[in-house]
């Protein structure tokens, strides 16, 4: 009786890890979007100056994180699609 190997082949293992990375991206994005909540609030000091991060910087940060998440998801999707077609699975474009 032939025994199946205990470990997965490399290509299948990598494909599963890429899919796991795609599933983890929303959680990573949520965590990174929470960072501006840790920045100091806008309160004036006795001297009248502000000790806070400007709102424009926070919006740039949030938009930058969003753009990086979109690019990361696109790159991981392309890589998993290429790996799946190499394994002989039909791609979404074949339908």
N, C-alpha and C positions, 0 to 999 in steps of 0.2 A: 504494500500500500504506500503510495507516494505521499509524503508529508509536505504541506505547504510551508513556505518560509514564515518565520515569526515576524520579521520586520518587513515593512513595505518597501517597494522599490523606490529609488531616489526621486524619480519624476513624479510619481503619485504622492509621495510625501511632501515634496515642494509645492505641488498644486494645492494640497490641503492646507499647508501653512499660508499660502497666498490668500486662499479663501478666508482663513481665520483672520488675516491682517485686514482684509476688506470688511469683515464683520466688526472688527475692533475700531475702525476709523471713526464712526459716530461717537463712541465713548471717549476717544482721544480728543476729538473736536469739542465735545462738551466740557471736558476738563480744561482745555486750553481757553475756551471762551469764558470760563469762570475766573481766570487770572485777573482781569480788570476789577473784579470785586475785592481783590486784596489790596489794590492801590489805595493810597490815602484819600479820604474824602476832602471836598473843597471847603475848608474852613479858613477864615482870615485870622491871622495872628495879631498880636498887639501892635506890631509894626505895620500891619496892613497888607503884607505880601501873602501870596497863596502858597501853601505847601502841598499842592495836589498835582496830579497828572491832568493835562488839558483834555477835554472831551474829544477834541479832534484826534489826538494821539490814540485814545481808546478806540475810536471808530476805525482808524487806520489799522490798528492791531487786529480788531475783530474781522475786518474785511480781508486782511492779509492771511489770517488763519483760515478763513473760508476759502480763499483762492488756493492755498496750499492743500487743503483737504480735497478740493475738486481735482487738482492735478494729481495728487497721490491716488485717489480712487480711480481716475482714468488710467494712470500708469499700471496699477495693479490689475485692473480689469483687462487691459490689453495683454499683459503678461500671462494671466490665467487663461485668456481666450486662446493665445498661441500655444500654450502647454496642452490645453484640452484638444485642440485640433491635431497636435502632434501625436497624441495618444489614440486618435481615431474617433473621438467623440465628435458628433456634428456640432458645428457652431451655430449661433443664433442667426447668422446671415444666410445660412443654407435653407432656412424655412421659407 
